[in-house]
Amino acid sequence: MKLRSTRFSALVAVVVCALSGCASVPQSGAEGGATEVKVYGSGKLAASQYEVVGRLWVDSWRSAFWLPTYPSEAEGIASLQTEAGRLGADGLINVVCLDQGHSKWSWSPGPAVLCYGDAIRVRRNEG
């Protein structure tokens, strides 16, 4: 029974590592070049300057049962950037990271940080 538990823990660790992504996420832009998913602070953009592509980690029915947590805020934000890039967004706004502490219900005995936010596409001025 101990061996099965160890294998399951290793599998969970691999999945978490795969989901965490990288800090700077290049993606194909409209002109074929690479763009970076930028994190915008509160009040940096007016609502008319962007469109929401998706609300990351909270717009799925799965969020009622499971949300990804990360060992650090930086890894959580990097994962959000990866997911936003996958959705075709070029920015993140309303990013919140919450320290979940060391939960006895967590798969990992280390720290658990939950991050969520809005993936956006910034509207470019034409003129």
N, C-alpha and C positions, 0 to 999 in steps of 0.2 A: 504494500500500500504506500509506503514511503517513496518508492521509486516512481510511481505514477504521479504523486504530488510534485516531485521534483521536476519531472518532465513537463507537467502542466505549467509550473512556475517559469520554466525556461521558455516555453512557448509564449506565455503572456509577455515576458520580457522582450522577446524578439518582435512581437506585434507592437508594443509600445515604442520601441526604438524605430521601427519602420514608420510609425505615424508621426513621430516628432519632427521629421523634416530638417530643413536647413534654415539659417537665419535670413539669408537673402535669396529670394525666390525669383529667378529670371523666368520670363514667359514670353511668348511671341506677341508683339504688339501689332497694331493695324498696319504699320509700315514694314512689318517683317523683322524689326529689330527686337532686342530684348528689353523688357521693362522690369522694374522692381516693385514688389508689393510694399508700399510705404504705409507706415502706421501714423495716422493723423491724430493729434491731441484734441482734447475738447475745445470747441470754439474756433478751430483752425479753418473749417469749411462751413459755409452756409448750406442748408438743406437743398437749395436750388443748384448747388455746384456739383452734385453727385447723384447717382442712382444706386440703390441698394441691390446687390446681386444675390445676397443670401445672408441669413443670420446664423453664423457658425456655431454649431454644437447645440443650438436650442430650437431649430426649426424642423426637427424630425421627431416622430413619435418615439424613436429610440431613446431620446433624452429623458423620457419618463423613467427609464430603467438603468441607463448608464451614460456617464459623461467621462471623457478622457481626462486624466490628471497627469501632471508632469512633475519631475523632481525640482524644477525651477521655473520662475516666471519667464526667463529667456527662452527656455525650451517650449513652453506653452505658446508664447507669441510666435515662435518660429513655426510651430505646427499650424497655427492660424494662418500665417502667411502662405504656407504650402497649400492649404486647403483653398484659400482665397485665389491663389494663382491658378489652381486646378479649375476653379469656376469662371475664370476669365476676368477676375477683378484686378485692379491695379492699386488698391488701397484697403486699409482697415480703419474703421472709426468705432467709437464707443467700446473700446477694448477694456475689459475688466478682468483682473486676475485675483483670485481669492485663495488664500492659504487655507487648505483643508486640514492642516496639522498631520499628526500621525494617527490615522484612523485604524481601529482594530478591524474594520471591514474592508480595508484596502488590500489589494493584491501585493503591494510592495510595502515593506516595513519602513521605507524612507519617507521623506516629505511628499506631500501631495498638493499640487497647485492646480486649480481649475481656472482656465481662461476661456472667455467667449467674447464675441464682438460681431460687427457687421462688415461683411465684404462689400466693397463699393467699387464703382467705376466712375472716375472723376470726369466731368464734362469739360471738354476743351473749348476755349473761347474761339469762335470763328470770326475773324475780322481783324 
